[in-house]
Amino acid sequence: MVKESSVLNEISNFIAGMNPEKVINFKASDSSQDRLEFLLSKQKKESLLEEEKTELEHYLIINRIVGLAKARALKML
């Protein structure tokens, strides 16, 4: 198992501590989810443009942080 980055832990703990219920219930907008699905699908079929690669990386980083925050928020309830 890979150890979590300390900065990911710090950020996710901070977010989770703000309002655990809101963190748990957070869901990205439909347009954001659609964009992520588009980028993932395009990546499987062809090469992404550099700006698309960067955008996808950002989505994945944020998704990881939010996932960690949700897990920690559940423990706080």
PyMOL Python script that loads the backbone (N, CA, C, O; Angstrom):
from pymol import cmd

cmd.read_pdbstr("""\
ATOM      1  N   MET A   1       0.845  -1.186   0.000  1.00  0.00           N
ATOM      2  CA  MET A   1       0.000   0.000   0.000  1.00  0.00           C
ATOM      3  C   MET A   1       0.888   1.246   0.000  1.00  0.00           C
ATOM      4  O   MET A   1       1.877   1.310   0.730  1.00  0.00           O
ATOM      5  N   VAL A   2       0.535   2.216  -0.806  1.00  0.00           N
ATOM      6  CA  VAL A   2       1.302   3.447  -0.922  1.00  0.00           C
ATOM      7  C   VAL A   2       0.880   4.407   0.188  1.00  0.00           C
ATOM      8  O   VAL A   2      -0.312   4.590   0.434  1.00  0.00           O
ATOM      9  N   LYS A   3       1.845   5.011   0.850  1.00  0.00           N
ATOM     10  CA  LYS A   3       1.557   5.982   1.900  1.00  0.00           C
ATOM     11  C   LYS A   3       1.027   7.265   1.268  1.00  0.00           C
ATOM     12  O   LYS A   3       1.550   7.738   0.259  1.00  0.00           O
ATOM     13  N   GLU A   4      -0.014   7.817   1.873  1.00  0.00           N
ATOM     14  CA  GLU A   4      -0.598   9.056   1.368  1.00  0.00           C
ATOM     15  C   GLU A   4       0.371  10.219   1.561  1.00  0.00           C
ATOM     16  O   GLU A   4       1.094  10.283   2.555  1.00  0.00           O
ATOM     17  N   SER A   5       0.373  11.117   0.614  1.00  0.00           N
ATOM     18  CA  SER A   5       1.179  12.326   0.702  1.00  0.00           C
ATOM     19  C   SER A   5       0.699  13.164   1.884  1.00  0.00           C
ATOM     20  O   SER A   5      -0.502  13.260   2.138  1.00  0.00           O
ATOM     21  N   SER A   6       1.634  13.764   2.599  1.00  0.00           N
ATOM     22  CA  SER A   6       1.247  14.570   3.758  1.00  0.00           C
ATOM     23  C   SER A   6       0.399  15.769   3.356  1.00  0.00           C
ATOM     24  O   SER A   6      -0.501  16.159   4.099  1.00  0.00           O
ATOM     25  N   VAL A   7       0.664  16.354   2.207  1.00  0.00           N
ATOM     26  CA  VAL A   7      -0.143  17.497   1.781  1.00  0.00           C
ATOM     27  C   VAL A   7      -1.569  17.044   1.464  1.00  0.00           C
ATOM     28  O   VAL A   7      -2.518  17.772   1.757  1.00  0.00           O
ATOM     29  N   LEU A   8      -1.740  15.865   0.874  1.00  0.00           N
ATOM     30  CA  LEU A   8      -3.089  15.351   0.632  1.00  0.00           C
ATOM     31  C   LEU A   8      -3.814  15.128   1.950  1.00  0.00           C
ATOM     32  O   LEU A   8      -4.996  15.449   2.077  1.00  0.00           O
ATOM     33  N   ASN A   9      -3.113  14.585   2.921  1.00  0.00           N
ATOM     34  CA  ASN A   9      -3.710  14.376   4.242  1.00  0.00           C
ATOM     35  C   ASN A   9      -4.102  15.696   4.887  1.00  0.00           C
ATOM     36  O   ASN A   9      -5.200  15.817   5.430  1.00  0.00           O
ATOM     37  N   GLU A  10      -3.226  16.677   4.834  1.00  0.00           N
ATOM     38  CA  GLU A  10      -3.514  17.980   5.437  1.00  0.00           C
ATOM     39  C   GLU A  10      -4.747  18.618   4.804  1.00  0.00           C
ATOM     40  O   GLU A  10      -5.639  19.088   5.510  1.00  0.00           O
ATOM     41  N   ILE A  11      -4.794  18.632   3.492  1.00  0.00           N
ATOM     42  CA  ILE A  11      -5.908  19.272   2.791  1.00  0.00           C
ATOM     43  C   ILE A  11      -7.206  18.515   3.030  1.00  0.00           C
ATOM     44  O   ILE A  11      -8.236  19.126   3.315  1.00  0.00           O
ATOM     45  N   SER A  12      -7.168  17.191   2.916  1.00  0.00           N
ATOM     46  CA  SER A  12      -8.401  16.421   3.095  1.00  0.00           C
ATOM     47  C   SER A  12      -8.907  16.507   4.533  1.00  0.00           C
ATOM     48  O   SER A  12     -10.118  16.558   4.752  1.00  0.00           O
ATOM     49  N   ASN A  13      -8.011  16.524   5.513  1.00  0.00           N
ATOM     50  CA  ASN A  13      -8.430  16.697   6.907  1.00  0.00           C
ATOM     51  C   ASN A  13      -9.045  18.072   7.125  1.00  0.00           C
ATOM     52  O   ASN A  13     -10.047  18.199   7.829  1.00  0.00           O
ATOM     53  N   PHE A  14      -8.459  19.094   6.533  1.00  0.00           N
ATOM     54  CA  PHE A  14      -8.990  20.452   6.646  1.00  0.00           C
ATOM     55  C   PHE A  14     -10.395  20.529   6.064  1.00  0.00           C
ATOM     56  O   PHE A  14     -11.308  21.059   6.698  1.00  0.00           O
ATOM     57  N   ILE A  15     -10.564  20.002   4.865  1.00  0.00           N
ATOM     58  CA  ILE A  15     -11.873  20.035   4.214  1.00  0.00           C
ATOM     59  C   ILE A  15     -12.893  19.248   5.034  1.00  0.00           C
ATOM     60  O   ILE A  15     -14.002  19.727   5.268  1.00  0.00           O
ATOM     61  N   ALA A  16     -12.529  18.063   5.463  1.00  0.00           N
ATOM     62  CA  ALA A  16     -13.446  17.210   6.223  1.00  0.00           C
ATOM     63  C   ALA A  16     -13.880  17.876   7.523  1.00  0.00           C
ATOM     64  O   ALA A  16     -15.017  17.699   7.961  1.00  0.00           O
ATOM     65  N   GLY A  17     -12.990  18.633   8.136  1.00  0.00           N
ATOM     66  CA  GLY A  17     -13.301  19.272   9.402  1.00  0.00           C
ATOM     67  C   GLY A  17     -14.205  20.482   9.286  1.00  0.00           C
ATOM     68  O   GLY A  17     -14.762  20.927  10.290  1.00  0.00           O
ATOM     69  N   MET A  18     -14.366  21.019   8.102  1.00  0.00           N
ATOM     70  CA  MET A  18     -15.175  22.220   7.921  1.00  0.00           C
ATOM     71  C   MET A  18     -16.648  21.952   8.237  1.00  0.00           C
ATOM     72  O   MET A  18     -17.240  22.640   9.068  1.00  0.00           O
ATOM     73  N   ASN A  19     -17.222  20.979   7.591  1.00  0.00           N
ATOM     74  CA  ASN A  19     -18.598  20.554   7.836  1.00  0.00           C
ATOM     75  C   ASN A  19     -18.715  19.146   7.273  1.00  0.00           C
ATOM     76  O   ASN A  19     -19.006  18.971   6.089  1.00  0.00           O
ATOM     77  N   PRO A  20     -18.492  18.157   8.100  1.00  0.00           N
ATOM     78  CA  PRO A  20     -18.449  16.774   7.613  1.00  0.00           C
ATOM     79  C   PRO A  20     -19.659  16.356   6.779  1.00  0.00           C
ATOM     80  O   PRO A  20     -19.503  15.659   5.777  1.00  0.00           O
ATOM     81  N   GLU A  21     -20.850  16.768   7.176  1.00  0.00           N
ATOM     82  CA  GLU A  21     -22.047  16.376   6.424  1.00  0.00           C
ATOM     83  C   GLU A  21     -22.040  16.957   5.014  1.00  0.00           C
ATOM     84  O   GLU A  21     -22.393  16.272   4.054  1.00  0.00           O
ATOM     85  N   LYS A  22     -21.636  18.223   4.892  1.00  0.00           N
ATOM     86  CA  LYS A  22     -21.582  18.843   3.565  1.00  0.00           C
ATOM     87  C   LYS A  22     -20.514  18.186   2.701  1.00  0.00           C
ATOM     88  O   LYS A  22     -20.708  17.994   1.501  1.00  0.00           O
ATOM     89  N   VAL A  23     -19.398  17.845   3.310  1.00  0.00           N
ATOM     90  CA  VAL A  23     -18.320  17.183   2.564  1.00  0.00           C
ATOM     91  C   VAL A  23     -18.811  15.842   2.031  1.00  0.00           C
ATOM     92  O   VAL A  23     -18.609  15.523   0.860  1.00  0.00           O
ATOM     93  N   ILE A  24     -19.450  15.066   2.885  1.00  0.00           N
ATOM     94  CA  ILE A  24     -19.945  13.748   2.485  1.00  0.00           C
ATOM     95  C   ILE A  24     -20.959  13.864   1.352  1.00  0.00           C
ATOM     96  O   ILE A  24     -20.975  13.030   0.447  1.00  0.00           O
ATOM     97  N   ASN A  25     -21.799  14.887   1.396  1.00  0.00           N
ATOM     98  CA  ASN A  25     -22.854  15.052   0.392  1.00  0.00           C
ATOM     99  C   ASN A  25     -22.404  15.771  -0.872  1.00  0.00           C
ATOM    100  O   ASN A  25     -23.174  15.886  -1.826  1.00  0.00           O
ATOM    101  N   PHE A  26     -21.153  16.259  -0.889  1.00  0.00           N
ATOM    102  CA  PHE A  26     -20.671  16.981  -2.067  1.00  0.00           C
ATOM    103  C   PHE A  26     -20.651  16.075  -3.288  1.00  0.00           C
ATOM    104  O   PHE A  26     -20.241  14.916  -3.226  1.00  0.00           O
ATOM    105  N   LYS A  27     -21.105  16.638  -4.392  1.00  0.00           N
ATOM    106  CA  LYS A  27     -21.061  15.942  -5.679  1.00  0.00           C
ATOM    107  C   LYS A  27     -20.740  16.986  -6.746  1.00  0.00           C
ATOM    108  O   LYS A  27     -21.320  18.072  -6.756  1.00  0.00           O
ATOM    109  N   ALA A  28     -19.832  16.656  -7.626  1.00  0.00           N
ATOM    110  CA  ALA A  28     -19.485  17.576  -8.716  1.00  0.00           C
ATOM    111  C   ALA A  28     -20.699  17.779  -9.617  1.00  0.00           C
ATOM    112  O   ALA A  28     -21.579  16.922  -9.697  1.00  0.00           O
ATOM    113  N   SER A  29     -20.731  18.907 -10.282  1.00  0.00           N
ATOM    114  CA  SER A  29     -21.844  19.205 -11.187  1.00  0.00           C
ATOM    115  C   SER A  29     -21.878  18.202 -12.338  1.00  0.00           C
ATOM    116  O   SER A  29     -20.877  17.557 -12.650  1.00  0.00           O
ATOM    117  N   ASP A  30     -23.036  18.086 -12.953  1.00  0.00           N
ATOM    118  CA  ASP A  30     -23.176  17.190 -14.102  1.00  0.00           C
ATOM    119  C   ASP A  30     -22.213  17.574 -15.218  1.00  0.00           C
ATOM    120  O   ASP A  30     -21.639  16.704 -15.872  1.00  0.00           O
ATOM    121  N   SER A  31     -22.036  18.876 -15.436  1.00  0.00           N
ATOM    122  CA  SER A  31     -21.139  19.308 -16.513  1.00  0.00           C
ATOM    123  C   SER A  31     -19.688  18.930 -16.205  1.00  0.00           C
ATOM    124  O   SER A  31     -18.942  18.559 -17.111  1.00  0.00           O
ATOM    125  N   SER A  32     -19.285  19.019 -14.949  1.00  0.00           N
ATOM    126  CA  SER A  32     -17.929  18.606 -14.575  1.00  0.00           C
ATOM    127  C   SER A  32     -17.752  17.104 -14.740  1.00  0.00           C
ATOM    128  O   SER A  32     -16.722  16.646 -15.233  1.00  0.00           O
ATOM    129  N   GLN A  33     -18.748  16.343 -14.332  1.00  0.00           N
ATOM    130  CA  GLN A  33     -18.679  14.891 -14.488  1.00  0.00           C
ATOM    131  C   GLN A  33     -18.650  14.499 -15.963  1.00  0.00           C
ATOM    132  O   GLN A  33     -17.910  13.600 -16.361  1.00  0.00           O
ATOM    133  N   ASP A  34     -19.465  15.184 -16.770  1.00  0.00           N
ATOM    134  CA  ASP A  34     -19.476  14.912 -18.212  1.00  0.00           C
ATOM    135  C   ASP A  34     -18.118  15.211 -18.834  1.00  0.00           C
ATOM    136  O   ASP A  34     -17.632  14.456 -19.677  1.00  0.00           O
ATOM    137  N   ARG A  35     -17.511  16.313 -18.416  1.00  0.00           N
ATOM    138  CA  ARG A  35     -16.202  16.689 -18.961  1.00  0.00           C
ATOM    139  C   ARG A  35     -15.141  15.656 -18.581  1.00  0.00           C
ATOM    140  O   ARG A  35     -14.311  15.283 -19.410  1.00  0.00           O
ATOM    141  N   LEU A  36     -15.168  15.199 -17.343  1.00  0.00           N
ATOM    142  CA  LEU A  36     -14.221  14.181 -16.902  1.00  0.00           C
ATOM    143  C   LEU A  36     -14.404  12.899 -17.704  1.00  0.00           C
ATOM    144  O   LEU A  36     -13.423  12.307 -18.153  1.00  0.00           O
ATOM    145  N   GLU A  37     -15.634  12.467 -17.888  1.00  0.00           N
ATOM    146  CA  GLU A  37     -15.906  11.256 -18.670  1.00  0.00           C
ATOM    147  C   GLU A  37     -15.429  11.417 -20.109  1.00  0.00           C
ATOM    148  O   GLU A  37     -14.891  10.478 -20.696  1.00  0.00           O
ATOM    149  N   PHE A  38     -15.627  12.607 -20.678  1.00  0.00           N
ATOM    150  CA  PHE A  38     -15.161  12.873 -22.037  1.00  0.00           C
ATOM    151  C   PHE A  38     -13.643  12.740 -22.124  1.00  0.00           C
ATOM    152  O   PHE A  38     -13.122  12.086 -23.027  1.00  0.00           O
ATOM    153  N   LEU A  39     -12.940  13.360 -21.182  1.00  0.00           N
ATOM    154  CA  LEU A  39     -11.476  13.312 -21.203  1.00  0.00           C
ATOM    155  C   LEU A  39     -10.963  11.890 -21.024  1.00  0.00           C
ATOM    156  O   LEU A  39     -10.023  11.481 -21.705  1.00  0.00           O
ATOM    157  N   LEU A  40     -11.566  11.137 -20.120  1.00  0.00           N
ATOM    158  CA  LEU A  40     -11.146   9.750 -19.905  1.00  0.00           C
ATOM    159  C   LEU A  40     -11.407   8.897 -21.139  1.00  0.00           C
ATOM    160  O   LEU A  40     -10.583   8.062 -21.512  1.00  0.00           O
ATOM    161  N   SER A  41     -12.552   9.111 -21.765  1.00  0.00           N
ATOM    162  CA  SER A  41     -12.896   8.360 -22.973  1.00  0.00           C
ATOM    163  C   SER A  41     -11.955   8.712 -24.121  1.00  0.00           C
ATOM    164  O   SER A  41     -11.472   7.833 -24.836  1.00  0.00           O
ATOM    165  N   LYS A  42     -11.703  10.001 -24.285  1.00  0.00           N
ATOM    166  CA  LYS A  42     -10.808  10.450 -25.353  1.00  0.00           C
ATOM    167  C   LYS A  42      -9.401   9.905 -25.138  1.00  0.00           C
ATOM    168  O   LYS A  42      -8.729   9.516 -26.092  1.00  0.00           O
ATOM    169  N   GLN A  43      -8.960   9.879 -23.894  1.00  0.00           N
ATOM    170  CA  GLN A  43      -7.619   9.390 -23.575  1.00  0.00           C
ATOM    171  C   GLN A  43      -7.462   7.927 -23.988  1.00  0.00           C
ATOM    172  O   GLN A  43      -6.384   7.516 -24.417  1.00  0.00           O
ATOM    173  N   LYS A  44      -8.518   7.149 -23.862  1.00  0.00           N
ATOM    174  CA  LYS A  44      -8.460   5.733 -24.240  1.00  0.00           C
ATOM    175  C   LYS A  44      -8.397   5.548 -25.752  1.00  0.00           C
ATOM    176  O   LYS A  44      -7.811   4.580 -26.236  1.00  0.00           O
ATOM    177  N   LYS A  45      -9.001   6.476 -26.502  1.00  0.00           N
ATOM    178  CA  LYS A  45      -9.113   6.342 -27.953  1.00  0.00           C
ATOM    179  C   LYS A  45      -7.992   7.028 -28.720  1.00  0.00           C
ATOM    180  O   LYS A  45      -7.581   6.569 -29.786  1.00  0.00           O
ATOM    181  N   GLU A  46      -7.503   8.131 -28.166  1.00  0.00           N
ATOM    182  CA  GLU A  46      -6.498   8.935 -28.871  1.00  0.00           C
ATOM    183  C   GLU A  46      -5.702   9.753 -27.863  1.00  0.00           C
ATOM    184  O   GLU A  46      -5.958   9.704 -26.660  1.00  0.00           O
ATOM    185  N   SER A  47      -4.757  10.488 -28.363  1.00  0.00           N
ATOM    186  CA  SER A  47      -3.941  11.333 -27.489  1.00  0.00           C
ATOM    187  C   SER A  47      -4.699  12.591 -27.103  1.00  0.00           C
ATOM    188  O   SER A  47      -5.441  13.165 -27.901  1.00  0.00           O
ATOM    189  N   LEU A  48      -4.494  13.001 -25.871  1.00  0.00           N
ATOM    190  CA  LEU A  48      -5.061  14.259 -25.416  1.00  0.00           C
ATOM    191  C   LEU A  48      -4.113  15.397 -25.768  1.00  0.00           C
ATOM    192  O   LEU A  48      -2.899  15.207 -25.846  1.00  0.00           O
ATOM    193  N   LEU A  49      -4.674  16.570 -25.977  1.00  0.00           N
ATOM    194  CA  LEU A  49      -3.853  17.770 -26.121  1.00  0.00           C
ATOM    195  C   LEU A  49      -3.207  18.056 -24.768  1.00  0.00           C
ATOM    196  O   LEU A  49      -3.695  17.589 -23.739  1.00  0.00           O
ATOM    197  N   GLU A  50      -2.133  18.806 -24.761  1.00  0.00           N
ATOM    198  CA  GLU A  50      -1.436  19.102 -23.506  1.00  0.00           C
ATOM    199  C   GLU A  50      -2.368  19.745 -22.482  1.00  0.00           C
ATOM    200  O   GLU A  50      -2.344  19.381 -21.306  1.00  0.00           O
ATOM    201  N   GLU A  51      -3.190  20.702 -22.925  1.00  0.00           N
ATOM    202  CA  GLU A  51      -4.096  21.355 -21.971  1.00  0.00           C
ATOM    203  C   GLU A  51      -5.153  20.378 -21.454  1.00  0.00           C
ATOM    204  O   GLU A  51      -5.608  20.507 -20.317  1.00  0.00           O
ATOM    205  N   GLU A  52      -5.546  19.411 -22.272  1.00  0.00           N
ATOM    206  CA  GLU A  52      -6.493  18.387 -21.826  1.00  0.00           C
ATOM    207  C   GLU A  52      -5.836  17.450 -20.817  1.00  0.00           C
ATOM    208  O   GLU A  52      -6.471  17.033 -19.848  1.00  0.00           O
ATOM    209  N   LYS A  53      -4.567  17.120 -21.044  1.00  0.00           N
ATOM    210  CA  LYS A  53      -3.836  16.283 -20.082  1.00  0.00           C
ATOM    211  C   LYS A  53      -3.756  16.979 -18.728  1.00  0.00           C
ATOM    212  O   LYS A  53      -3.980  16.363 -17.686  1.00  0.00           O
ATOM    213  N   THR A  54      -3.436  18.257 -18.758  1.00  0.00           N
ATOM    214  CA  THR A  54      -3.351  19.033 -17.524  1.00  0.00           C
ATOM    215  C   THR A  54      -4.705  19.094 -16.833  1.00  0.00           C
ATOM    216  O   THR A  54      -4.800  18.921 -15.618  1.00  0.00           O
ATOM    217  N   GLU A  55      -5.742  19.338 -17.608  1.00  0.00           N
ATOM    218  CA  GLU A  55      -7.098  19.394 -17.049  1.00  0.00           C
ATOM    219  C   GLU A  55      -7.473  18.061 -16.402  1.00  0.00           C
ATOM    220  O   GLU A  55      -8.025  18.038 -15.301  1.00  0.00           O
ATOM    221  N   LEU A  56      -7.178  16.962 -17.077  1.00  0.00           N
ATOM    222  CA  LEU A  56      -7.482  15.637 -16.541  1.00  0.00           C
ATOM    223  C   LEU A  56      -6.692  15.381 -15.258  1.00  0.00           C
ATOM    224  O   LEU A  56      -7.237  14.849 -14.291  1.00  0.00           O
ATOM    225  N   GLU A  57      -5.433  15.751 -15.245  1.00  0.00           N
ATOM    226  CA  GLU A  57      -4.624  15.598 -14.034  1.00  0.00           C
ATOM    227  C   GLU A  57      -5.238  16.362 -12.867  1.00  0.00           C
ATOM    228  O   GLU A  57      -5.280  15.860 -11.744  1.00  0.00           O
ATOM    229  N   HIS A  58      -5.714  17.576 -13.133  1.00  0.00           N
ATOM    230  CA  HIS A  58      -6.343  18.381 -12.084  1.00  0.00           C
ATOM    231  C   HIS A  58      -7.611  17.704 -11.565  1.00  0.00           C
ATOM    232  O   HIS A  58      -7.828  17.632 -10.355  1.00  0.00           O
ATOM    233  N   TYR A  59      -8.441  17.212 -12.475  1.00  0.00           N
ATOM    234  CA  TYR A  59      -9.650  16.492 -12.062  1.00  0.00           C
ATOM    235  C   TYR A  59      -9.289  15.323 -11.152  1.00  0.00           C
ATOM    236  O   TYR A  59      -9.917  15.126 -10.112  1.00  0.00           O
ATOM    237  N   LEU A  60      -8.284  14.551 -11.541  1.00  0.00           N
ATOM    238  CA  LEU A  60      -7.919  13.360 -10.780  1.00  0.00           C
ATOM    239  C   LEU A  60      -7.344  13.709  -9.409  1.00  0.00           C
ATOM    240  O   LEU A  60      -7.616  13.018  -8.428  1.00  0.00           O
ATOM    241  N   ILE A  61      -6.560  14.765  -9.340  1.00  0.00           N
ATOM    242  CA  ILE A  61      -6.012  15.214  -8.056  1.00  0.00           C
ATOM    243  C   ILE A  61      -7.140  15.666  -7.133  1.00  0.00           C
ATOM    244  O   ILE A  61      -7.191  15.283  -5.964  1.00  0.00           O
ATOM    245  N   ILE A  62      -8.035  16.479  -7.667  1.00  0.00           N
ATOM    246  CA  ILE A  62      -9.152  16.971  -6.862  1.00  0.00           C
ATOM    247  C   ILE A  62     -10.042  15.818  -6.423  1.00  0.00           C
ATOM    248  O   ILE A  62     -10.502  15.787  -5.282  1.00  0.00           O
ATOM    249  N   ASN A  63     -10.285  14.875  -7.318  1.00  0.00           N
ATOM    250  CA  ASN A  63     -11.101  13.713  -6.974  1.00  0.00           C
ATOM    251  C   ASN A  63     -10.476  12.937  -5.817  1.00  0.00           C
ATOM    252  O   ASN A  63     -11.185  12.479  -4.920  1.00  0.00           O
ATOM    253  N   ARG A  64      -9.179  12.793  -5.834  1.00  0.00           N
ATOM    254  CA  ARG A  64      -8.475  12.076  -4.761  1.00  0.00           C
ATOM    255  C   ARG A  64      -8.603  12.828  -3.444  1.00  0.00           C
ATOM    256  O   ARG A  64      -8.872  12.223  -2.406  1.00  0.00           O
ATOM    257  N   ILE A  65      -8.413  14.134  -3.477  1.00  0.00           N
ATOM    258  CA  ILE A  65      -8.517  14.945  -2.262  1.00  0.00           C
ATOM    259  C   ILE A  65      -9.928  14.875  -1.691  1.00  0.00           C
ATOM    260  O   ILE A  65     -10.103  14.682  -0.488  1.00  0.00           O
ATOM    261  N   VAL A  66     -10.930  15.029  -2.544  1.00  0.00           N
ATOM    262  CA  VAL A  66     -12.321  14.981  -2.083  1.00  0.00           C
ATOM    263  C   VAL A  66     -12.648  13.594  -1.528  1.00  0.00           C
ATOM    264  O   VAL A  66     -13.335  13.478  -0.513  1.00  0.00           O
ATOM    265  N   GLY A  67     -12.166  12.556  -2.181  1.00  0.00           N
ATOM    266  CA  GLY A  67     -12.394  11.202  -1.682  1.00  0.00           C
ATOM    267  C   GLY A  67     -11.803  10.990  -0.300  1.00  0.00           C
ATOM    268  O   GLY A  67     -12.438  10.393   0.570  1.00  0.00           O
ATOM    269  N   LEU A  68     -10.593  11.476  -0.101  1.00  0.00           N
ATOM    270  CA  LEU A  68      -9.960  11.383   1.219  1.00  0.00           C
ATOM    271  C   LEU A  68     -10.726  12.201   2.254  1.00  0.00           C
ATOM    272  O   LEU A  68     -10.917  11.758   3.387  1.00  0.00           O
ATOM    273  N   ALA A  69     -11.164  13.393   1.861  1.00  0.00           N
ATOM    274  CA  ALA A  69     -11.923  14.246   2.780  1.00  0.00           C
ATOM    275  C   ALA A  69     -13.236  13.580   3.174  1.00  0.00           C
ATOM    276  O   ALA A  69     -13.641  13.645   4.335  1.00  0.00           O
ATOM    277  N   LYS A  70     -13.896  12.945   2.222  1.00  0.00           N
ATOM    278  CA  LYS A  70     -15.151  12.252   2.529  1.00  0.00           C
ATOM    279  C   LYS A  70     -14.912  11.097   3.500  1.00  0.00           C
ATOM    280  O   LYS A  70     -15.696  10.893   4.426  1.00  0.00           O
ATOM    281  N   ALA A  71     -13.846  10.352   3.295  1.00  0.00           N
ATOM    282  CA  ALA A  71     -13.530   9.243   4.197  1.00  0.00           C
ATOM    283  C   ALA A  71     -13.267   9.754   5.612  1.00  0.00           C
ATOM    284  O   ALA A  71     -13.722   9.155   6.586  1.00  0.00           O
ATOM    285  N   ARG A  72     -12.544  10.846   5.722  1.00  0.00           N
ATOM    286  CA  ARG A  72     -12.250  11.404   7.039  1.00  0.00           C
ATOM    287  C   ARG A  72     -13.496  12.019   7.667  1.00  0.00           C
ATOM    288  O   ARG A  72     -13.690  11.933   8.879  1.00  0.00           O
ATOM    289  N   ALA A  73     -14.341  12.639   6.842  1.00  0.00           N
ATOM    290  CA  ALA A  73     -15.584  13.230   7.349  1.00  0.00           C
ATOM    291  C   ALA A  73     -16.498  12.154   7.926  1.00  0.00           C
ATOM    292  O   ALA A  73     -17.152  12.374   8.946  1.00  0.00           O
ATOM    293  N   LEU A  74     -16.545  11.010   7.288  1.00  0.00           N
ATOM    294  CA  LEU A  74     -17.362   9.905   7.807  1.00  0.00           C
ATOM    295  C   LEU A  74     -16.902   9.485   9.201  1.00  0.00           C
ATOM    296  O   LEU A  74     -17.720   9.152  10.058  1.00  0.00           O
ATOM    297  N   LYS A  75     -15.605   9.505   9.419  1.00  0.00           N
ATOM    298  CA  LYS A  75     -15.066   9.127  10.729  1.00  0.00           C
ATOM    299  C   LYS A  75     -15.400  10.162  11.800  1.00  0.00           C
ATOM    300  O   LYS A  75     -15.432   9.840  12.988  1.00  0.00           O
ATOM    301  N   MET A  76     -15.651  11.413  11.379  1.00  0.00           N
ATOM    302  CA  MET A  76     -15.931  12.488  12.328  1.00  0.00           C
ATOM    303  C   MET A  76     -17.383  12.508  12.791  1.00  0.00           C
ATOM    304  O   MET A  76     -17.705  13.123  13.807  1.00  0.00           O
ATOM    305  N   LEU A  77     -18.247  11.845  12.057  1.00  0.00           N
ATOM    306  CA  LEU A  77     -19.671  11.866  12.425  1.00  0.00           C
ATOM    307  C   LEU A  77     -19.981  10.881  13.524  1.00  0.00           C
ATOM    308  O   LEU A  77     -21.131  10.773  13.950  1.00  0.00           O
TER     309      LEU A  77
END
""", "prot")
cmd.dss("prot")
cmd.show_as("cartoon", "prot")
cmd.util.cbc("prot")
cmd.orient("prot")
